[in-house]
Amino acid sequence: MADRKLHPRTRSVHHGIRRSQYGEMAEALFLTQGFAYDTAEQAEARFQKVGSDEFIYARYGNPTSRMFEDRMASLEGTEDAFATASGMAAVNGALMSMVAPGDRVVASRQLFGSCLYVLDVLKKFGVDVVLVDGTDLDQWRTAVTPGTKACFFETVSNPTLEVMDITGIAGIAHAAGALVVADNVFATPVFSRAVEQGADVVVYSTTKHVDGGGRALGGVICGTRDFVRNVAEPYLKHTGGAISPFNAWIMLNGLTTMDLRVRAMADSALAVAQALQGAGLPVIYPGLPSHPQHQLAMRQMGSGGTMVAFDLGSQEAAFAMLNRLELVSISNNLGDAKSIATHPATTTHQRLSEADRATLGIGPGLVRLSVGLEHEDDLIADLLGALA
Ligand SMILES: *Cc1c(COP(=O)(O)O)cnc(C)c1O
């Protein structure tokens, strides 16, 4: 209980550590898929009741993975967490494990392409999926019927940075008995208070800000112990979605510096957004007063985050600018220490039709920028230079 009073930055350095008999300071990498038993009886007992400290196979759990899960649960303020092979394994695991044919899932249509794909898979198995404009509470109210199983959305949408009202959506969901499942990647675990604001299940791609160096894939599902261990875990452990212990070890190390990194990146993102707006560009950044959900973003996250988007009007103009960048890389990850520029229409969202992209505000001139850890003056000089 005393631990709960520690600041998140302290928890992200200390929590979840399990030391072996050697008393090692750093988080140990238990690169083992199996665990030996003293006797056949012990093996039998372990299989009958897998307690939280009793490991039997890395697809079910591993000490390094469990350190990462415990640290994420502590940060997020949930009872438990299950770490997955990627962010998409977390989204798929959270949703697929909780639904049955005939259930309704209401989701924001402002979603990352792979999240939309998972919803299509649910439809194929008889789940009634209804898409709404996630920023319009009236649409949620109409779509969420009694017996709706889940409401799913990205708290800040990829790539157009629309901000969803977690408390508002949770009120509607909970009145109908539905669970709120929030993909919180763009909000980051640093600025998020999604559970406090009403989310029941929070999923992350830890590939992004948690790793922070663009090295490894990972994901996590945070929620109540009952949901994590009795709903999500059985599905994930039998279908092979668990994180590799090596990747969990990378994520643990990422967490120790995440708070500092993400705050520095968000400070630079605000400076970059202001500079681009000052240069006359239509800039989308939740930290700017011109953003339609600026007040909500500040209330929910206290920051505009690390992502900035801007529209150059045409693909030709966007490509010309991207090709002139010297410091910022053209790539499609985000949350990396290195700043990254992405052209969503031709890469991350190319699977969608032009009409669907237009509905989501992903025009041919849209550029998404993940602001990294470089000095903000160097980033602004590179971006303005590429625009000239
Ligand atoms: C990247 C991302 C995912 C998927 O994560 P992976 O680790 O690449 O599987 C899901 N949701 C959002 C919002 C993302 O940005």
The ligand as a Tripos MOL2 file, in Angstrom:
@<TRIPOS>MOLECULE
LIG
   15    15     1     0     0
SMALL
NO_CHARGES

@<TRIPOS>ATOM
      1 C1          1.7320    0.6470  -33.0740 C.3       1 LIG1
      2 C2          0.3480    0.6220  -32.5880 C.ar      1 LIG1
      3 C3         -0.3080   -0.6030  -32.3660 C.ar      1 LIG1
      4 C4          0.3250   -1.9290  -32.6920 C.3       1 LIG1
      5 O1          1.4700   -2.1820  -31.9840 O.3       1 LIG1
      6 P1          2.6100   -3.2350  -32.4680 P.3       1 LIG1
      7 O2          3.5290   -3.3030  -31.3150 O.co2     1 LIG1
      8 O3          3.2080   -2.6830  -33.7110 O.co2     1 LIG1
      9 O4          1.9020   -4.5240  -32.7300 O.co2     1 LIG1
     10 C5         -1.6030   -0.5590  -31.8840 C.ar      1 LIG1
     11 N1         -2.2250    0.6050  -31.6320 N.ar      1 LIG1
     12 C6         -1.6270    1.7950  -31.8410 C.ar      1 LIG1
     13 C7         -2.3730    3.0470  -31.5560 C.3       1 LIG1
     14 C8         -0.3260    1.8520  -32.3220 C.ar      1 LIG1
     15 O5          0.2670    3.0290  -32.5400 O.3       1 LIG1
@<TRIPOS>BOND
     1     1     2 1
     2     2     3 ar
     3     2    14 ar
     4     3     4 1
     5     3    10 ar
     6     4     5 1
     7     5     6 1
     8     6     7 2
     9     6     8 1
    10     6     9 1
    11    10    11 ar
    12    11    12 ar
    13    12    13 1
    14    12    14 ar
    15    14    15 1
@<TRIPOS>SUBSTRUCTURE
     1 LIG1         1 GROUP 0 **** ****
